[in-house]
Amino acid sequence: MVQLELHIPTSRSLKEKRAALRPIVEGIRHRFQISVAEVGQQAERQRALVGMAVVSDSYAHAAEVVDSVERWVWSKPDVEVCGFTTTWVDGQ
């Protein structure tokens, strides 16, 4: 499980926040084929907490996907990454 905390400095309203956040959430979903959703701070106009789940048969592949997502989000100029937390769960 991954939690991504974002700051959206240009957002003056929740509508502007959603407009800035939508391409990131949809981009992660389509580009990396993982589950993603805004999971917290929905009422904050400049903050967002995004949760993601990566399921894989190998730790190496899951770690590669998480690393790619993190690099991709850091490359987005409209948001600032405040935190990127990864929790690994072993199903065995």
N, C-alpha and C positions, 0 to 999 in steps of 0.2 A: 504494500500500500504506500502511496506517495501523497504527501500534502504539500501544496505549493501556495505560499502566501505572497500576494501581489499588492503593490501600491500603484494606483492609477492617478498620477498627479494632475492630469489635465481634466479630470472628470469633475463637473460642477453639479451633476445630478445623477440619480440612479439610472436614468435613461442613457446618459452619456457613458456611465460605467458599463452597462450592458452592451452598448455598441462597441466599446473597446475590448470587452471580455469575450464576446461571442466569437470573433475570429480565432482567438487563442484556444478556446474550448473546442470549437469545431475542427480547428487545425490539428490539435492533438488527437482527437477522435479519428479523423480520417487519415492523417499521415502515419500515425503509429498503431492504429487498430487496437486501442485500449479503451477501457471504460473511464469516463471523465465527467465530472459535474461540479458546479459551484456548491460547496457544502457548508459554507459559513460566511459570516459577515455580509449577508445579503442586504442588510439595511444601511450599511456603510457606503457612502458614495465614492470614496477613494480607495477602499480596501476590498480584497476578495480572497477567499480561501477556496482553493480548488483541490478536489480529491481525485485520485486516479488509482486504478487497479490494474496490475500487470500479472497475467497468469502464463506460466511457461513450464515446460518440462525440464528446463535446466536453469540453474542460477545464473550462469554466464550470459545466456540470452536475455533473461529478465534484466540483469544489470546493464547490459548494452542498451536495451530499450529505454530504461530509466535515464541513463547518461545522455542518450540522444534527445530525449524529451527536455531534459534540463538545459542542454546547449541550445536547443531550438527556442525555448522560452526566453532565455537570456538574450537572444539575438533580436527580440522584439523591441522596437524603440518606444512604443507607447506605454509600456509598463516597466516597473522596477520590481525585481525579485527581492523580497524581504526574507524569505525562508523557503527551504526546500528540504523536507524531511522524508526519509525513506524508512519504512518498517518492513522487515522481511519476515514472512511466515512460511515455515516449512511444513508441508502437508503430511509428512511421514511420521 
